[in-house]
Amino acid sequence: MGWVPEEFGSSHEGWAGAVLADGSEPGPVYLDPGSGANFHETREWWAYSGILNRPHAERARAACACGWRGARTYAIDWTDVDVVSLYEPVIDGPEDDWALHIADVESRTVPLPVELAALLDRVQEQLLHLATDAPLAALRAVAALERTTKRAARNAACNAKDDELSDEAIGTALGLAADKAGSRLIHYALRH
């Protein structure tokens, strides 16, 4: 199971990836969960234990769905790893490196106006309190916000499209992969 930032979603899903003895990154491993035709694919370090003809990882490093890879690698002590455990083993270091990558991604996004960011924080705080104290009033407020955000998203997407920005520029501004940036604009522009 990888790390998924709430704001950027699958564009920047991270994981502790495997590094082989020669420094290369192996292809994905397919795991058979049992009966059925579905196989789970992973690139996480713990799947490269050398069993079942899989490559044997010597080290691990942070990896991100956007293609970024951490510069530092971390030695894997396989004597400490229970590869048949119900819980995924953890290796210290890669998640911290990935968090720095996410901070870098966030630093390149278009900043929110300070007043709007503060207002959004206050709205979130009040909605969370209202959800506990008066859940139906909170739902009504959420519906009003959905209507407002739908209109604003449609207008903003159409205006951004008129600016003829590249998917790369839009992706950087929103913290998304370029291929997801165009889809995001289309999604917002087509909302009714």
Residue pairs with C-beta under 8 A, 6 or more apart in sequence:
1 88
2 13
2 14
2 15
2 44
3 13
3 14
3 15
3 95
3 98
4 10
4 12
4 13
4 14
5 12
5 14
5 102
7 106
7 175
8 102
8 105
8 175
8 176
9 176
10 65
10 180
11 65
11 66
11 171
11 175
11 176
11 177
11 180
12 64
12 65
12 66
12 101
12 102
12 105
12 175
12 177
13 64
13 65
14 62
14 63
14 64
14 65
14 94
14 95
14 98
14 101
14 102
15 42
15 43
15 44
15 62
15 63
15 94
16 44
16 45
16 60
16 61
16 62
16 63
16 90
16 91
16 94
16 95
17 25
17 43
17 44
17 45
17 60
17 61
17 62
17 63
17 69
17 94
18 25
18 26
18 43
18 44
18 45
18 47
18 48
18 55
18 57
18 59
18 60
19 25
19 45
19 57
19 58
19 59
19 60
19 61
19 73
20 26
20 48
20 55
20 56
20 57
20 58
21 56
21 58
25 43
25 63
25 69
26 43
26 48
26 55
26 57
27 43
28 41
28 42
28 43
29 41
29 42
29 43
29 47
29 48
29 54
30 39
30 40
30 41
31 39
31 40
31 41
31 42
31 47
32 39
33 39
33 40
43 63
44 88
45 57
45 60
45 76
45 91
45 94
46 81
46 83
46 88
46 89
47 54
48 54
48 55
48 56
48 57
49 56
49 57
49 78
49 81
49 83
50 56
51 83
57 76
58 75
58 76
59 73
59 74
59 75
59 76
60 73
60 74
60 76
60 91
60 93
60 94
61 69
61 70
61 71
61 72
61 73
61 74
61 94
61 97
62 69
62 70
62 72
62 93
62 94
62 95
62 97
62 98
62 101
63 69
63 70
63 94
63 98
64 98
64 101
65 177
66 105
66 177
68 101
70 94
70 97
70 98
70 101
71 97
72 93
72 97
74 91
74 92
74 93
74 94
76 91
81 89
82 89
83 89
105 175
106 175
108 172
108 175
109 172
109 173
109 174
109 175
110 173
110 174
112 120
123 145
127 138
127 141
127 142
130 137
130 138
130 141
131 138
150 191
150 192
153 188
153 191
154 188
154 189
154 191
156 188
157 184
157 185
157 186
157 187
157 188
157 189
158 189
160 170
160 185
161 185
161 189
165 173
166 178
167 178
167 179
167 181
167 182
168 178
168 181
170 176
170 178
170 181
170 182
170 184
170 185
171 177
171 178
171 179
171 180
171 181
174 181
174 184
176 184
